[in-house]
Amino acid sequence: MDFDITFLVLISSLILSFFVILKRKRNASKSINLPPGPPKLPIIGNVHQIAGALPHHAFRDLAKKYGPIMHMQLGQISAIIVSSPRLAKEVFKTNDLALASRPYALVADIVLYGSSDVALGPYGDYWRQMKKMITVELLSAKKVRSFSGFREQEADHFIEFIRSTCGKPVILRNKVTGMINNIVCKSSFGGNCKQQDVLIEVVDELGRLVSGFYVADLFPEFGFLSVISGLKSKLTQLHKSLDKIFEEIFEERKIKRQSNKESEDDLLDVLLTIKENGGLQFPITDDNIKAVFVNMFSGGTDTSAMTIE
């Protein structure tokens, strides 16, 4: 049995090596002016030079030797590492449009409805439309002020909790995360989000999953690696769970809107109104709205909680 497994791994490695070498030969004629960088190993490139260390520490140490702009090959990923304020300005400000797009990511394709979100979606006309819609309609100063009641209520509960535990050790992370989750849920879906606990649990699991390391990330052209590692099946299951929760929330809201009841005036109502009114260059669908909410929850909970903590 052990021999069979070893033989299978060996054959798989040889096949993978063959395809990588073949692809490199095909691309050998394409001359690219790349900055200097550390020497590479076959197949894995420079992965061994950052393995086992905090990536930003490893990049810092390498930059001391190879300069503030260097090239590294991480599997199939060709990466340019910039580590000086002047060059960072060139990337993020001077040449921001040329470097604004995101590369393909399996998580965005599966969980974010074909990368139709804003955080990981590719730069283009659709992305600009969605960013403008979110900035103007969802995150404007007026709209943010309209949710001040939710924030004040949750902040009061949090302060009361701290007061009640005077003299005792407190793990702030969980309580702060709960406060932020409540604010995001109420701002997104109003005061009655029946699926809040399940939704937050799924979003947390998604965060843990995508923050880990997977060999498939370094070899995106070999789709079978994401299948073998189990990453694709896990992402698909999380997507189904999220989609089911959103479908129930959306269906309940649509029924309420059709009965001419008073508008909730939350983010879901705003997006559904924009969808129904039309007039956009790229008409939005329920799936596009769901992708935006995944961004809202994944980007607005953990990061805010850690900052406050």
Salt bridges, closest charged atoms under 4 A:
ASP61 OD1 - ARG60 NE 3.08
ASP125 OD1 - ARG128 NH2 2.05
GLU154 OE2 - LYS186 NZ 2.84
GLU160 OE1 - ARG163 NH1 2.73
GLU205 OE1 - ARG208 NH2 2.92
GLU221 OE1 - LYS23 NZ 3.43
ASP243 OD1 - LYS290 NZ 2.92
GLU247 OE2 - LYS290 NZ 2.48
GLU252 OE2 - LYS194 NZ 3.94
GLU264 OE2 - LYS256 NZ 2.37
ASP265 OD1 - LYS143 NZ 3.24
ASP266 OD1 - ARG253 NH1 2.87
ASP269 OD1 - ARG253 NH1 3.34
ASP269 OD1 - ARG257 NH1 2.97
GLU276 OE1 - ARG257 NH2 2.70
ASP286 OD2 - LYS254 NZ 2.44
ASP286 OD1 - LYS275 NZ 2.70
ASP287 OD1 - LYS290 NZ 3.45
GLU309 OE1 - ARG173 NH2 2.59
